[in-house]
Amino acid sequence: MYSFEPNEEQQMLVDAVGKYAANDLRPAAHEAEESCELPKKLISKGWELGLLQASVPESFGGFGDRSAVTSALAVEEMASGDLAGALAVMTPSLFATPILLVGSEEQKKEYLPKIIEGEWSPYTAALIEYSFDFDANDLRTTAKLSGSDYVLSGEKAFVPFAKDSEALIVYANLDGQTQGLIVPKNKSGLSIADEREKLMGINALPLYRVKLDNVTIPAANRLGGAAGHSFELILASMQIASASAAVGVSKASLEYSMNYAKEREAFGVKIAQKQAIAFMLAEMAIEIEAIRLLIWEAAWMLDNGKEEAVKHAYLAVTGAADMAMMVTDRGVQILGGHGYIREHPVEMYMRNGRGFAMLTGLAIV
């Protein structure tokens, strides 16, 4: 049975991430969103907390072992500061964690130390596609074996830091299965859009469209080597991370709107004392706590190799997407007309919250 209390190491990590979220990410969030740019020093400071490094064994340059539960705790805390900043800090994990989970020993030795031991560097991954019926288990991007190479063709959306990436993992349909393939930068046939994606939210995070036109890579670049890998573990990890980030954003919206309601007066009383407002705040808190527990359960199952982990990770991410939209929308509603003003962060929380229905593939630790 899993515990509801973090152990000493987990608590230390959560405390450190919490301070970074509150003291660094949150104060910079508004300006970063308006200018569509995150300060490099801000990302580097988050990287130095060692969230990814603590998930990688010493033999590959890290100083710990991966725990989905620990990652869920830390991702929630970081996203409560600012979603775009949190996703930026975690971008190298999109590349490193799948290699750690399912990569061959050769791939782990080649890539993990250079990522973990160095400064933050934009290693990334491409999963999402432009399709109204997008399904991570039925991708339109294809990989075909040609002699001793794989040939990749297709188009990807919302790839973080693609323009500056050292390498990226491209997920493609290979013989009916989703497989990850490592694509170095500047490969012939790999093109990245000059302009960034223009979205409703997370505008501080640079996201790009990536096209692959018969990109040829060695067969050894297939995650897991010649035998390949199971995509279920990677997808479940992405879903848990995305759900955890949704809880973080929702928590921030609840805290801000609750504090506002305690200070704002209408007809001689604080609006938090109004039954309609009090009920909304209570329902917001209930939904956050419920989804948080579902995430912890899914993460614990993943850590302990339970078959049900895949199902529960899916339940967590779909539930979190709905919860985030409800909570962040009510955060705006509680502030009334002020909620629609950009100087108040609740409107940004709502715009970001709407994105969780399509954000799977942007976060993993």
RAURFEN-V472001 format. One record per residue. N is the residue number from 1. D_LAST is the distance of its C-alpha to the last C-alpha in Angstrom with 1 decimal. Layout:
BEGIN
n->[N,N]
d_last->[D_LAST,D_LAST]
END
This chain:
BEGIN
n->[1,2,3,4,5,6,7,8,9,10,11,12,13,14,15,16,17,18,19,20,21,22,23,24,25,26,27,28,29,30,31,32,33,34,35,36,37,38,39,40,41,42,43,44,45,46,47,48,49,50,51,52,53,54,55,56,57,58,59,60,61,62,63,64,65,66,67,68,69,70,71,72,73,74,75,76,77,78,79,80,81,82,83,84,85,86,87,88,89,90,91,92,93,94,95,96,97,98,99,100,101,102,103,104,105,106,107,108,109,110,111,112,113,114,115,116,117,118,119,120,121,122,123,124,125,126,127,128,129,130,131,132,133,134,135,136,137,138,139,140,141,142,143,144,145,146,147,148,149,150,151,152,153,154,155,156,157,158,159,160,161,162,163,164,165,166,167,168,169,170,171,172,173,174,175,176,177,178,179,180,181,182,183,184,185,186,187,188,189,190,191,192,193,194,195,196,197,198,199,200,201,202,203,204,205,206,207,208,209,210,211,212,213,214,215,216,217,218,219,220,221,222,223,224,225,226,227,228,229,230,231,232,233,234,235,236,237,238,239,240,241,242,243,244,245,246,247,248,249,250,251,252,253,254,255,256,257,258,259,260,261,262,263,264,265,266,267,268,269,270,271,272,273,274,275,276,277,278,279,280,281,282,283,284,285,286,287,288,289,290,291,292,293,294,295,296,297,298,299,300,301,302,303,304,305,306,307,308,309,310,311,312,313,314,315,316,317,318,319,320,321,322,323,324,325,326,327,328,329,330,331,332,333,334,335,336,337,338,339,340,341,342,343,344,345,346,347,348,349,350,351,352,353,354,355,356,357,358,359,360,361,362,363,364,365]
d_last->[23.0,20.0,20.7,20.6,20.4,17.5,18.6,19.6,16.6,14.3,17.0,17.2,13.6,14.0,17.3,16.3,13.6,16.4,19.0,17.1,16.6,20.3,21.9,20.3,18.3,20.8,23.9,22.8,21.5,25.0,26.2,23.0,23.4,27.1,27.0,24.1,22.6,20.1,21.6,20.0,20.6,18.5,15.4,16.3,16.8,13.3,12.0,14.5,13.0,10.9,7.6,6.1,9.7,9.9,7.7,10.2,13.9,16.7,18.3,15.8,15.8,13.3,14.5,12.9,11.6,8.5,9.0,7.8,10.4,9.4,5.9,8.3,10.8,9.2,8.0,11.5,13.2,11.9,12.8,16.1,17.0,16.6,14.5,15.2,14.5,11.0,10.2,12.0,10.2,6.7,8.9,8.9,5.4,7.4,9.7,8.6,6.3,9.2,11.6,10.4,10.7,13.9,15.2,18.6,19.4,20.9,17.8,15.7,18.6,19.1,15.8,13.4,16.0,16.9,13.4,12.6,16.2,17.0,16.7,14.2,15.1,14.5,13.2,12.3,12.8,15.5,15.7,17.7,21.5,24.5,26.0,27.1,26.3,22.9,21.5,18.4,20.5,23.5,22.8,25.7,24.4,25.9,25.7,29.0,30.1,33.0,34.4,31.7,29.5,27.4,28.4,26.0,27.4,26.1,24.6,21.1,20.4,18.1,16.4,14.9,16.7,18.4,21.6,20.4,17.9,18.6,17.5,15.7,14.9,17.4,17.4,21.0,23.6,25.0,27.9,26.6,23.1,19.8,18.8,16.6,18.6,18.0,20.2,21.2,22.4,26.0,26.6,29.8,29.5,26.1,26.8,24.8,26.5,28.0,27.4,24.2,23.5,25.4,23.8,24.7,21.7,18.8,21.5,20.1,17.3,19.0,18.7,21.0,22.8,22.7,25.6,26.1,29.7,30.3,27.6,28.4,25.9,26.7,26.0,24.1,21.3,20.5,17.2,18.6,21.8,25.0,24.0,21.0,18.3,17.7,15.6,15.4,12.5,10.3,11.8,11.4,7.7,8.0,10.8,9.5,7.0,10.1,12.4,10.9,11.3,14.7,15.7,15.0,17.2,19.7,20.0,20.8,23.4,24.9,25.3,26.9,29.3,30.2,31.2,33.1,34.9,36.0,37.5,38.9,42.5,44.4,48.0,48.0,44.9,41.2,39.6,37.2,40.4,41.0,40.4,38.7,36.2,35.6,35.0,32.4,30.5,30.7,29.5,26.5,25.6,26.3,24.0,21.1,21.6,22.1,18.9,16.9,18.6,17.9,14.2,14.6,16.8,14.7,11.8,14.6,16.1,13.1,13.0,16.8,17.2,19.1,20.2,20.1,16.3,16.4,19.1,17.7,14.4,16.8,19.0,16.3,15.2,18.9,20.1,17.7,18.9,22.4,21.9,20.4,23.4,25.9,24.7,24.4,27.7,29.4,28.1,30.1,33.0,33.4,33.9,36.5,37.5,35.5,32.3,33.1,33.4,30.6,31.1,29.6,25.9,26.2,27.2,24.0,22.0,24.0,23.5,19.7,19.9,21.8,19.1,16.7,19.0,17.9,14.4,12.6,11.3,10.4,6.9,3.8,0.0]
END
